Amino acid sequence: MKIVVLEDLAIPESDIRNIAKSITDQGHELTLYQKTDNIELQKQYVKDADILVIANMPLKGEVIRAAENLKYISIAFTGFDHVDLEACKERNIQVSNAAGYATIAVPELVFGMAISLLRSVVTLDKKIRYGETKSGSRQQEIYGKNFGVIGTGTIGIRVAKIALAFGANVLAYSNRENEELKSLGVKYMPLDELLSISDIVSIHTPLLPETKGLINKDNIGLMKPSSILINTARGPVVDTAAITNALKEGRISGACLDVFDMEPPLSSGYQILTAPNTVLTPHIGFATEEAMVRRTDIIFNVNIANWLKGEHHNKVI
């Protein structure tokens, strides 16, 4: 079969081919392309593909429909809202994601961002370079605070456990309660209650129709003026305009955002850029060197290798 990788997987080509060697040694062809936004080029690249690999580039229905031989898509990413799944269903194309590859990387960023905000690291870095002191900056701890986790899948579970290790009181909201977390003292509750009593709120839900705008003008109004919001999940889960206004009006204390309602680079007039007390990063939560290797291994040696044997791992559809 012909396997086409439609965009750079952020590790050297030689490493990709080495990871995929057990598959290509069976006679399967592997072709690698660099990402392009040109739809016609994408159609040309995929036209003979049996198996397609993408990361987080949008994959439109017209490209999927142009791939006449396509049978399987392996997404080198946790989220899958950037793929036209309806077009896949029309063609009976099976789809998997790379669940688990960022389970270490994303939680580490969550706490790096939280500490950066609570200890005013970004502000003080600038001050020290201009001969100033910590005067006027806030210094806070995670210990003893109510730490709310929205979504307790694999990443949310790890975030909750790390928060417990910091000595926080961990609260959770999810469509499925995790028994291990409950045994460790994590308390599940309705979303509105969690927002109203949490000092720190960290979001870990996928982007689905029911989670778009999950954090919005109305329920942001329930949060404490001293609270902070962290989003390393998907941008549209949070209403960016609402969180910007809440920050500017002092209705919440701060925000750490790695994702937005558009992919970086952000335009110079993008609203959150002018909000106070923020730590912003350009969608890096998943992007450690170790995670890039891990996801490539999942794509080839878990997803594709097992699919070729008739087994569907990390199933999306």
Protein Blocks (a to p, Z undefined) as FASTA:
>chain_A
ZZddfbdehiafklmmmmmmmmmmnopacddddddfbfklmmmmmmmpfbdcdfkbccdf
klmmmmmmbcbdcddbfblmlpcfklmmmnopacddfehjlmmmmmmmmmmmmmmmmnom
mmmmmmmmnopafehiacddfehpacddehjafklmmmmmmmmmnopacddddfbdcfkl
mmnopacddfklmmmmpmbdcddbdcdfklgokbcfklmmmpcfkbccddfkbfklpcfk
lmmmmmmnopafbdcdfbdcbdcdddfklmklmpghiaddehillmgfklmmmmmmmmmm
mmmmmmmnopaehifZZ
